[in-house]
């Protein structure tokens, strides 16, 4: 019987390859595009400090807020940025980027990256990006459907 000689290349080629995990997208890429001046202002705020608020009574005058270092900056729908001194707030972490949007817009983000209720805010209908992109979407999906009905 002749011993079979295994070539090193054949050996390596036959090793099982670990399945590479699909790279997770940056959840911040799912947010609406804003004027460059605002994007520069909020560029340092990480995804875990972003809050998404869906309100049936949203006036659509203010579309985003940034709370940081005793200052509250607001991005208005017309693209202008207004700054105010604000007292410390125990509800929001600082820095905090609060994005106001419709339930339909939040649902589109939720389809791509799971949103979860933001804990500790004491406010309903305020969400944050879940730690895991593909967490259970059911409770928030149902909540967003109800909010969409209220907004229509």
N, C-alpha and C positions, 0 to 999 in steps of 0.2 A: 504494500500500500504506500502510495506516495503522499507525503505530508503536503498539505496545501499551504502555499505561502501567501500571506495576506499583505498586500501593498498598503503602506501607511495612508496614502490618499484614499484608497477604497475604504479603509477602516474609518477614517474621519468622515467620509461621505455617508457612511452607514450609521453614524451616531444620531440619536434622536435630537432634533432641534427643539429648543423651548419655543413655545408659541409666544411671540411678542405681543404684549398688550397694546391695544390701539391707543395712540396718544390721546389724552383728554384735551379737549379744546379749552381755551381760556373763557370762562363764563362772561367776562367783561366784553368779549367780542360780540356777544348777543345783544348788548344794549343798543338803544337808538343812537345814531350818530348825532353829534352836537357841534356847535361852532368851535373852531380851533382854540379860541381863547378859553372856553370852558373846558375843553378836553385837556389843555395844559394845566388848568387849575385843579382838576380832579385826578390827574394821571398817577399820583402817588397813593391813591386810596385803593387798598387791596379788595379783592372780591368779597372777603368775609366782612368787610365794613360797609357793604352796599346794602341798602334796604329798598324794597320796591313796595310802594303803597298804591292800593287800588281803592278808590273812594267813589261811592255813587254820587257824591255831591261835589266832585272835583270841578273847579271853574275853568281849568285849562289856562289860567294866567301864568302860574308858576309851573314849570315842568321838572325842575330839579332843585335840590338844596344841598349845600355843603356846610356842615358844621365843623368848625375846627378853631382851637385856640381863642374861644370867646367871640368868634366872628361867624356870622351866618350869611353865606353868599347864596343868592338865588339866581337861577337861570330862568328868564321869562320866555314865554312862547315866541315873542318877537326877536329873540336872540340877545337881548340886553342882559347884563349882569348887574345885580344890585347887591350891595354889601350892607350888613347891619351888625351892630354889636349885640350879642345875645348872652343872656345869663347861662351859666353851666346847666346842662340838662342831664338828668339821671336816666332818661329813657334811651337816648342814643349813645352809642360809643363815639369817641372822637378820635380820629376824624370819622365822620359819617356822611356818606353820599346817599341822599334820599331821592329816589326817582319816583315821580308820580306818573301813573299811566292808566290806561283803560284795562279792563279785565281781558279783553281780546288780545291786547299787546302782551300782557303778562302771561297769558296762556300760550302764545307763540314761543316765548322764552322757555316756559315750563316744558314744552314739548322737546326742546333741545337739551335743557339742563334742569334737573329737578329743583323746584323751589320748595321751601318749607316755611312754616310760620316763624317769624322772628320772635324768639323768646324774650321775655323780660320787658317788652315795650309797653304792655298794658293796652296796646292798640290792636284792634281787629283789622284784618285785611292788609297786614304788613308782612312782607316775605323777605327772605334772604336766599342766597344760593345754598343748596345742600352741599355737604362735604363730598358726597358721592354723586357723580353726574347721573347715575342710573338708579337712584333710590326710588322707593315706592311713591308714585305720582298720584295715586287715587284720591286721598283726602283733599289735597290742594286743587286737583282738577275739578272735583265736585264743588268746592268753594268758589273757584273762578267761574264756573258755569252759572252759579246762583248770582254772583256779582254781575256777570254779563247781562243777565235778565233784568237786574235792577237798573243797569246803566242804559238799557235800550228803551 
